[in-house]
Structure formats: structure tokens, C-alpha cells
Amino acid sequence: MAHEAPYTGLAEDELRAALAAANIPILLLVLAQLTGDHSWLDSPYTPTGARGFDENDSGGLPEDLQHHVRESALQAVLRYYAGDLVPVSLEPIDIARLLSAALAEPVPAEYGPLLAEEFGQTGRDVQIDSPAAPGFRVLIIGLGLAGLCAAIKLKQAGVGFTILEKNPDLGGTWFENTYPGCGVDTPSHLYSYSFDPLVGPTRYFSRQDELRNYLVRVAEKSGVLDDVVFGTEVDQAAYNDDDGTWTVRTTAANGDHTDYVGNVLISAVGVLNRPMKPDLPGLDDFAGPRMHTAEWRSDVEITGRRVGVIGTGASAMQLVPAIAGHAERVLVFQRSKQWAIPHPNCQLPVPHRIRQALEHIPFYARWYRLRALWMFGDRLHSQLQVDPAWEHPDRSINAANEAHRVWLTNYISSELGDREDLVDACVPDYPPYGKRPLIDNGWYRTMRRDDIDLLTAPVERIGPHSVHTADGVEHPVDVLVLATGFRALRFLWPIEITGRAGQKLSEVWGQDDARAYLGMTVPGFPSLFILNGPNTTAGHGGSAVLSIELQVRYVQQAIKVMIEQHRRSLEVRKDVFLDYNAELDAALAKSIWAHPGMTTYYRNPAGRVVVSSPWTYLEYWRRTRELKPDDYLSETADPGLR
């Protein structure tokens, strides 16, 4: 097995210092892999389990055993880099078993193949043996996480593509959102591509600038930027029945229109893309600076001013703690309460020695990533399924969910301290995880500050210099911030997409009821594939990047079929589409996301869950691992395209 990366010459004393700071359970995994001796996870070295999201750095081992593990790891790493130690490749079942031992909790053996892919032991690449015709081209809309992933994998497979990006630069969400405190609420080590992981992040939960810099580095290294048209908005996309191609109409910043033609159309526009701006009387008449968090104006001075923030979702939970103490006063107009989960590393930088461990100890970063995948992913899924016999469905859905509710309620109360007047305003009255789980960014402690007002009366109207609430109070503000989320239910909006026989996707879906097979494709719209489409967001946690990679592999398989079997189009059969969505709805009905006691952007006004996926990552991996050609109708390509 080759080295993880070229050794950078870290001196032995530096390596020893990095090992002294490293996580013992992860080191045990490294030792087991480097030496081939899996008994490193057996007694007396077997770690104890972590409490919550704690790093569990000692693994519960006494000092003498910790010292022995670190010294043994030092010798193994030095031998590895000297070429005297060649580790044996792990089988998927070994990866699951070793991870289970290191975490001191069951990781089912069936997760082995998925974990092996995330680990880099097996790949997700799709090899296309037959060269595509010179005229074969894929059009990708958007160059955020999903679009970049698709472009990289297509380039590796030798398939021509053009990326159409509305912004002047890449990054999608991480280009557009620049508000103070903006960052990811997924662990940094998990929020990156498995084929090019972010090894040495500066923070445990990366901020916007580091995430975007990561995407820029990956894009530049992969060589996809030559095939991008920046600053061009896609207005329309129409399928041509005569030749099986898609024609995409775009508008550049200067108003010029250009048409692009491709054999496959991939939407990578994302879900958190188009800001949702509330329809409040007087909003347009506000005389001071006004902005949505996704359209942050860096030229607006916050210091010493009264800032009104409408909304208390994910962006507000990051923004408000970041500007508290800078603004003269922050007035938070709460529309709904949120459960926020504590994480000990939420606002912490990654220590220098830990970064060295991640960068220089072979396989350490990969095992660390797998640990984060399991801790933040499917281990929670079973606890979010409704127990029909549960006696308290108004506040929770099963015994485990009730335990979470009690624990989080106590946590919130402890964070609020002596501000008992805030408890009712901060503790939600719906089950935990019913809405997207948020990481507590110091929100509750910020709410108890003297210069913060948490206002629960609904906003009635906006005045030129104030916000009026339904309790009859006028609240003077100098700056107004809309932390009101995105039009998550309007997938692909405002692009007008026309399929076979002139049917509009917007008419098939309506404004808020998008459906797709596997979240990716729709009958009547051949060779159109949607990344991050309806019902693909894992509401139980984890990383959006994993879902994206699984979808990109599936789309690549579709392109492989088209190229190698000379098919000019692939269109999912309607019966396959209907059967899948019946399964989907039945699974969602048993999940917390269908709970009637709350409002969430996951659900449309009719109550159907449109955004969340009911599946575990493992189940979605199974469903997308291999495209079944029989699920699709296809047409033979014209000879000129062969």
C-alpha cells in the first residue's frame, strides 16, 4: 500500500508531540491498520465510549497504557515512512468491526462497504470504456459542492461538459453567504469530498472562508475551471424531442443571451440557493440598510447601531452571537423556537498538534472522518422513527426522543442561567430533531445578554426606522437583517424547464410538491438529473457531501449507459417513479419529519415532506449504488452520435 501522502519531513520530536496530543481510539485504529495486528482494539486497550459528542481523547485508558499506545504508534509511523512497514488493505467488514471497537458501540457489519468507500479503500469512480462521440456533452447548472463534484468525476471519465454558473466565481452557498459567523454545522473533517478530504482545517466547524478556499483549491487542482462560464444565469431549459438534446437559454450580466446544447442536463443549483424574503407590509419602505443574510452587505456598519434580526433559524443562530457586543443592541424577532444541540468543539480552533496529527500520521485523518460520519449520521436515525404506542406524541415520538427532549430542555435552562424569563421563549414545544438539528453556537448564552432583546410577538409591519410587532410595540432599529431562510420547496426555481411534448416541470410539480425518482429524475424529462433534489436531505444529520457523491456516481452510470449503449436519452419509467414515491411517502409517514405539531421548511402547506429523506445513508447508498437500466426507457442514438 502506498503512503497516504508524500512525507513532509516532520522531525521526530514534532511527530512525538503530535502523537502526544492525538486521540487514543484513533491511534489504536492506526496501529491496527499499520501493523495488521487487530488485537490493539482488544483488552486491555479497548476504549470506553464517548459521552455525547466528546472527543474521548483518552479512550478511558490509564496513563501507562496511553503512553504505551503513543510510543508504539511513533515506532510504527517511523517504520511506515521508512518503508519498513507495509500495511495490509482492510476488508470492509474489518473497517466496520474496528470502528465499532474504537467507538465502544455497535457499527453493523453491513456498513462496511459504505465505510470502505468513505475511507478511500474502495472508490466511487465510474469507468466509461467507450469514448464519447465528439459531440456528446453534459451541461451542469451551478458550481457549488454538487456541481464541482459532478464536473471532477466527468473530467476523470473523459466526458465533455460545460458548467453554467450564475455567480462571478465558484462556491455556491459558500460564495453567496458571507454574513458574520457564517460556517458549517457539520464537522469540518466530514464536510469535504471523500476523494479529496479537507485534512487540516483550522476549526472543528469551518467558517465560510475556509470552506470556499477548500473548494477553490479542489477546483483548480482538478482542472475543471476551463469548462466554466461564470456570470451567466440559466433562464430556460428545453428538451428537444427530435434529437434528444437539451437546449439551455442563459442571460449574462450584460444582458446578452446565449444558448447551450447538451445530451444530458444536470441541475446542481442546490436547495439553499434562493433567499426567502417575508411579505411584510412596509418592508420596502425601511429607510436604513436592509439585507438578507444570503446577500450580506459588507459595506454596512454594524458597530454601535441597533440591529433588528428577523428569524431564529440556522443563519440567525450564527449571526447574532457573532455581532453581539459589536452592535449597540440586537433585537431578535423570533418566528419559531429552535432546538440547538451542544457540541464541545463548536467554536474551537483545531490545535496545532492535532492538525499535525491529521496531516502526518498515516490514516489518522481517514479514521477521524469515519468516526465523525458514524457519530453524526445513521446512529441517530432509529431514534427519529415514530412509536405509534408512545403516550406523549404532543412533545416527543418515542422514549429515546423524550430522553433527548428532557436533556436538551435541561441544557437550555442551564445555559440561560438566572434568566428564567427566557425559558418559555427558548424551549420548543415540538419534538427534538423535528426540524433540522442545529449546533448551539452560543445562542442561549447570547440571549441572556443585556444588549440582546428576544421578542416573540409576531412582526406586524415595518416602519421607516422601526419594526412594529403584534403586541402594539414599536421597536426602533437602524439596520434590518432578514434571517428568513430560502425557498427550499421550490426546486430548480426560477428556471423554466420544459420536457417532452412541451410539459413544464413547474406544472408537474406545482410550486411546492416536487417529486423525483431517487430524488434525481422525473418521467417526461429524459436525461435530466437533479443533484440535491426533492427528498434527498438527510434530516437526521451527517454530511450533504456524502449524498452528493452517491448521486453523482448514479448519474455517471446513466451517462455510461448512454455512451456505451449508444442511447440518445434515458427516461425513468413512470411506474418505477410512482412505486418509489409510494415507498418514500410510507417511510416518511413513520418519521419525525411528518409530526403535525410544528412548521418547517421540510414540509409544504399540504403537510407533505418534500425536502427530507426518510432513508439512512446506508439505505440510500444501496438504492443508488447501481443504476438498473430496466428502470428507464431509452432511445437509440443517431449514428452521428455513436
Residue, then its C-alpha position, 0 to 999 in steps of 0.5 A: m500500500a502506498h503512503e497516504a501522502p508524500y512525507t513532509g519531513l516532520a522531525e521526530d520530536e514534532l511527530r512525538a508531540a503530535l502523537a502526544a496530543a492525538n486521540i487514543p481510539i484513533l491511534l489504536l485504529v492506526l496501529a491496527q491498520l499499520t501493523g495488521d495486528h487487530s488485537w490493539l482494539d482488544s483488552p486491555y486497550t479497548p476504549t470506553g465510549a464517548r459521552g455525547f459528542d466528546e472527543n474521548d481523547s483518552g479512550g478511558l485508558p490509564e496513563d501507562l497504557q496511553h503512553h504505551v499506545r503513543e510510543s508504539a504508534l511513533q515506532a510504527v509511523l517511523r517504520y511506515y515512512a521508512g518503508d519498513l512497514v507495509p500495511v495490509s488493505l482492510e476488508p470492509i467488514d474489518i473497517a466496520r468491526l474496528l470502528s465499532a471497537a474504537l467507538a465502544e458501540p455497535v457499527p453493523a457489519e453491513y456498513g462496511p462497504l459504505l465505510a470502505e468507500e468513505f475511507g478511500q479503500t474502495g472508490r466511487d469512480v465510474q469507468i466509461d470504456s467507450p469514448a464519447a462521440p465528439g459531440f456528446r456533452v453534459l451541461i451542469i447548472g451551478l458550481g457549488l459542492a454538487g456541481l464541482c463534484a459532478a464536473i471532477k468525476l466527468k473530467q476523470a471519465g473523459v466526458g465533455f461538459t460545460i458548467l453554467e454558473k450564475n455567480p462571478d466565481l465558484g462556491g455556491t452557498w459558500f460564495e453567496n453567504t458571507y454574513p458574520g459567523c457564517g460556517v458549517d454545522t457539520p464537522s469540518h473533517l466530514y464536510s469535504y469530498s471523500f476523494d479529496p478530504l479537507v485534512g487540516p482545517t483550522r476549526y472543528f466547524s469551518r467558517q465560510d472562508e475556509l470552506r470556499n478556499y477548500l473548494v477553490r483549491v479542489a477546483e483548480k487542482s482538478g482542472v475543471l475551471d476551463d469548462v466554466v462560464f461564470g456570470t451567466e444565469v440559466d433562464q430556460a431549459a428545453y428538451n428537444d424531442d427530435d434529437g434528444t438534446w437539451t437546449v439551455r437559454t442563459t442571460a449574462a450580466n450584460g444582458d446578452h443571451t446565449d444558448y447551450v446544447g447538451n445530451v444530458l442536463i444536470s441541475a446542481v443549483g442546490v436547495l439553499n440557493r434562493p433567499m426567502k424574503p417575508d411579505l411584510p407590509g412596509l418592508d420596502d419602505f425601511a429607510g436604513p440598510r436592509m439585507h438578507t443574510a444570503e446577500w450580506r452587505s459588507d459595506v454596512e456598519i454594524t458597530g454601535r447601531r441597533v440591529g433588528v434580526i428577523g428569524t431564529g433559524a440556522s443563519a440567525m443562530q450564527l449571526v447574532p452571537a457573532i455581532a453581539g457586543h459589536a452592535e449597540r443592541v440586537l433585537v431578535f424577532q423570533r418566528s419559531k423556537q429552535w432546538a440547538i444541540p451542544h457540541p464541545n468543539c463548536q467554536l474551537p480552533v483545531p490545535h496545532r498538534i492535532r492538525q499535525a496529527l491529521e496531516h502526518i500520521p498515516f490514516y489518522a485523518r481517514w479514521y477521524r472522518l469515519r468516526a465523525l460520519w458514524m457519530f453524526g449520521d445513521r446512529l441517530h436515525s432509529q431514534l427519529q422513527v415514530d412509536p405509534a404506542w408512545e403516550h406523549p406524541d404532543r412533545s416527543i415520538n418515542a422514549a429515546n426522543e423524550a430522553h433527548r427532549v428532557w436533556l436538551t430542555n435541561y441544557i437550555s435552562s442551564e445555559l440561560g442561567d438566572r434568566e428564567d424569563l427566557v425559558d418559555a421563549c427558548v424551549p420548543d414545544y415540538p419534538p427534538y430533531g423535528k426540524r433540522p438539528l442545529i449546533d448551539n453556537g452560543w445562542y442561549r448564552t447570547m440571549r441572556r445578554d443585556d444588549i440582546d432583546l428576544l421578542t416573540a410577538p409576531v412582526e406586524r409591519i415595518g416602519p421607516h426606522s422601526v419594526h412594529t410587532a403584534d403586541g402594539v410595540e414599536h421597536p426602533v432599529d437602524v439596520l434590518v437583517l432578514a434571517t428568513g431562510f430560502r425557498a427550499l420547496r421550490f426546486l430548480w426555481p426560477i428556471e423554466i424547464t420544459g420536457r417532452a411534448g412541451q410539459k413544464l416541470s413547474e406544472v408537474w410539480g406545482q410550486d411546492d410538491a416536487r417529486a423525483y425518482l431517487g430524488m434525481t429524475v422525473p418521467g417526461f424529462p429524459s436525461l435530466f438529473i437533479l443533484n440535491g433534489p426533492n427528498t434527498t436531505a438527510g434530516h437526521g444529520g451527517s454530511a450533504v457531501l456524502s449524498i452528493e457523491l452517491q448521486v453523482r456516481y448514479v448519474q455517471q452510470a446513466i451517462k455510461v449507459m448512454i455512451e456505451q449503449h449508444r442511447r440518445s436519452l434515458e427516461v425513468r419509467k413512470d411506474v418505477f417513479l410512482d412505486y418509489n414515491a409510494e415507498l418514500d411517502a410510507a417511510l416518511a409517514k413513520s418519521i419525525w419529519a411528518h409530526p403535525g405539531m410544528t412548521t418547517y421548511y421540510r414540509n409544504p402547506a399540504g403537510r407533505v415532506v418534500v425536502s427530507s429523506p426518510w432513508t439512512y445513508l446506508e439505505y440510500w447508498r444501496r438504492t443508488r449504488e447501481l443504476k438498473p437500466d430496466d428502470y428507464l426507457s431509452e432511445t437509440a442514438d443517431p449514428g452521428l452520435r455513436 
